């Protein structure tokens, strides 16, 4: 479930936001001899900073800061029980203000080696809290497909197709993290002082890196089921209904799948071409946003702007489009533009 990507979509390789804090971060000093050592030290310092932030946030009682603390603590190795991903999310879930974004994060509170991922209890909560969210039923579809429950998969598709919206709550995670990282100033050893972004760059890497590691629904399973049942008019009809929900959903990955379904399943040639054009624009948008992320690693003003947009709330897609508007980047690709091909 986590990290699942639709292999046939054009966004492959284009959605890489800043790396997770568990890998050497972009601000690490590079060099033929000392570079790897410096990277290791900076990564260690960054993880310690996340632990310090989580410790401060753990004193809060509201759901959002506890969600932020849990996301910050998730990459830590052997944290104290009070700072574990499980404990922090359990506390957040008990709050009256805990929304489905907390239950969505709890999907990753599981043991992959024991085969308990995603968290079944969290999914049951989501089915009650967000029954009109297509992401919930796509998640269930992926689980049911994995277990071989074909009849249930068909029902899951119908529920997803009839949902009112698609939201995988990454926007809520961005907001929780963006509000969390400002609780303490990043220590000097967490960033390269020669880079212009400074502390804001460190905060941005944490926010966008950790948020992008949150659980995803069964994109690949949904795409495969729709493509494998092209001869079933009922399935095709539900897949096209779901496509519309996804196109206006919270996620660029979800939007990409919706456009892919319309491009491959629509009986109308003009509709297929419109979906193809819209997918090209989406790739353009994601490349421009990736460009802003790279720019922000060396420019304090850009990093602060992206953090402010994440802090304002909304969805992942709305943050991306707002970022492009803030820097005068059009959402439509120029005439004749084609994405760079990824070398194999």
N, C-alpha and C positions, 0 to 999 in steps of 0.2 A: 504494500500500500504506500509506504513512504518512498518518495523519490521516483514513483512510477511516472513514466512519460509516454506519450503516444509516439511511437517510433516513426509513424508515417507523416508527422506534422513538420511543417517547415521551421518551427521554433527550436528544433534541436540545436543545442549549442549556443542559443542566443539569449537564454534566460538566466545566464550566470551572473547573479548579483554578487556583491562582495563575499568572499569566502567566509566559511564558518570560523569561529574563533579557535576551533580545535586544530586548524591547519595554519601554517605560517601566513600571517596576514600581509596585505599588500604594502604596508609601510615598513616592512622589515628591511634592514640594510643588507645589500647583497655585495659579495666580494669573493674572489677566488679562494681565499684562505679562511677568513673570519666570518664570512656571510652566514653559513649554516649555524654556527654557534650563536651569532647575534639573533638570528631568526628564532632559535629555540628559546633563548632568554626572553625575547620580547613576547613570544607566545605564552611562556610561563607567567610572565608579568600580567599579560592580558587576562588569562584565566584567573589569576589571583584577584585582579580588579573586579571581574565578574562575581567572584565569591564575596568580596567586600560589599558590592552593591546588593547582592542577594541577602546578605546578613542585615543590612539596613532596612531593606524592603520587607523582610520577614517580620519586622516589628509592627507592620501595618495590619489592619484588619479588613480593609476593603478588598473586593475580588480583583480589581484591575492591578494594583501593585503586587498582589500575591501571584497573579498570573505572570507579571513581568519578572518577579523573583524566580519563579519556576523555570521560565525560559532561559534566564541567565545561568541558572544552576544546572541545567540539563547536561551540558558538556563536561561538568566537573567530575573528576575521578574520586570516588569514595568520599563524598561530602558528608558532614554530620547529618544525622537523621532529620533534624529540623530544617535542613537546607536541601533535602532530597527533592527531586522532581515530584515524586509521589506525595510526600507530606505537604508541600506547598500547594499543590493542586487540590488535595483533599480539603485543606483549609479554605481555599478559594471557593470550592464547590459548595461549602456549607453556608456561604453568604447569601443573603437575600438578593443581592445585586449580581449574582453570578449568572451570566447568560450562557447561551450555547457555545460561545467561544472558549469557555473554560472546559466544557465537556469535550469539545473538539481537541483541545490540547491533551486531554486525558486519554485520547485514543493511542497516543505514543507512550503512555504509562503502562508498559507491558514487557514481556520477555520474549524476544524473537526466537531465542534458542529453544525455549519451551513451547513455542508455537502458539503463544497467547496474544499475538499482535494481529490486528489492532485490538484494543481493549473492548471486549464485548459489553461490559457494563456501561462504558461511556457511550457506545453506540445505542444501547437501549434508552439511555437518557436523552440522546439527541433525537431519537424517533418521537419522543414525547414533547421535547422542547421546540423542535424545529421540523414539524411534519411537512411543511410547505417548502422545504429547502431541497432542491434536487441533489445537492452534494451529499446529503445524508443517504439518499437512496442509491446513488452511484457507488458510495462506499459499501453499502450493503450488497449491491450487485457484484462488486469485486470479490467480496467475501463468499457469497453464495456460489459464484462461478468457480472459485478455488475449491470449494467443498463438493462441487458436482451437483448442486441443487438446481437443475435446469429450469424446473417449473417456477421456482421462487425467483430466479433471475428474470424471467419474463415479467413477473409481477413487479419486481423492483424497477424495471425499465418503465413500466406504465406509471408507477408512482413518481418517478423522476420526471417523466414527460409532462405530467399534470401539475407539477410543482409551480409555485408562483415566482420563485427566484433561485439563483445559484449563489452560494456564499461559502467559501472554505475558510473564512475568518482570518485570513492572513492580514487583512487590514487592521483587525482588532489586535492582533499580535504586534504589528508594527507600532500601533499607538501605545500599547502597554510598555513595550521596550523603549520607545522614544521618550516616554515620560519617566522611565526608570533610570536611564543612563545619566541623567542630569543630577542625580542625588549626591554624587561625589565627583570631584575632578579626577580625570585619568592621571595616574602617576607618569612622570616623565619617561620612565623606562618602558611604557606601553606604546610609544610612538617614536618615529624618527624626527628629531627636532629640525632637521634640514628640510623637511617637507612642510609646505605652507599650511596644510589643513590642521596640523597640531591635534589638540584634544578633540575638536569637532570631528576630525577624520576618524579617530579611534571610536568615538561614539557612533558614527555612521556605519562603520564596519560591523560593530556589534549588533546594531538594530537590524540592518538589512540582512546580515549574514544569518543571525539566529532565527529571524522571522521566516526566511525562505526555507528553513529546515523543518517547518511544521508539516503535519500529515496532509496527504492529498487523497482524494477519492479515486475510484477505479477508472481512470481515464482510458487506459489501455484495454481493460476488460470490456468497457462500454463500446469503444470503437470496434473491437473484434466481434462482439456480439452483433452489432448492427451490420457489419460487413459480411458476416457469415450467414446472415438471414435476409439477404437482399431479395430473395424470391418470396418472402412473406410480406404481403402488403400491410398487414397489421403492425408488424415490427417496424417496417420502414416508416409508416405513419407516426409511430411513437418516437422513433429516432429523429424525425424531422421536427416534431413538436419540442423534443428535448433540445434540439439544435438552437431553436429560437430562445429558449430559456438561457442556454449557455452563452449565446452571443451577447446578451445584455447582463451577464453575471459579473461577479467580483474579480475574476481571475483571467489573466491573459492566456493561461493554459486552457482554462475552460472555454474561453471565447474561441481559441484556436480549434479546439475539438468541435465546437458547434459549427464553425465555418467549414471545417473539413467534412462533417456529416452532410451539410447542405451541398457542398461542392460535389460530393460523390453519390449522394442519394436522391437529390432533387430531380424530378422528371423534366424540368424546364431548363433548357440550355442557357437562357439569359440569367436565370437565378444561379446556376452553377458558376457562370462567369463573374457575377456580382460577388459571390462568396469568395472566389479566387482572388479578386481584386482587394476585397476587405482583408483577406489573410495576408496579402502582400503589405498592406498598410500596417497591419499588426506587427509584422516582422520589422518594418521600418521603425515603428514606435519603440519596440524593445531594443533595437540597436541604438537608437538615440538615447534611451534611458540608461543603457549600459555605458554609453559615452559620458553621460553626466556623472555616473558613479565613478568612473575613472578620473574624471576631472575633479570630483570632490575629494579624492584622496590626496590631491596636492593643492587644493584651494579651499581655504577656510570658509569663505562666503558661500560657496556652492554646498559644502557639507552642512553648514548651518541651515541653508534653505531646504535641503532635502529632509533634514531632521524635523524642521518646523512643519513641513507638509505631512510627514508621517505622524507627527504629534496631533495634527488637526483632526485625525480620524478619517472615516470613509473606508473605501475598499482598496485593495492593491491596485486595481485598474484605475481608480480615480486619482490615486497618488501619482501614478505614472503619467497620466494625461495632464494633471496639474503641474507636474515638473516640466513637461515639455512646453506648456503654455508660459510658464514663468521665465523660460529662456528663449521664447520666440521661435520654438521649433514647431513646424506644422505637423499635424497628425497624419497627413496624407503623404505618401511617397511621391517624389517628383516623377514626372512623366518619363517612362523608359528606364526607371531605376530597377535594379535587380539586386537581391542580397548576395553578399560574398559567399562563395561556396566553401564549405568546410573541407579542408584537405584530409584525405584518408591516409 
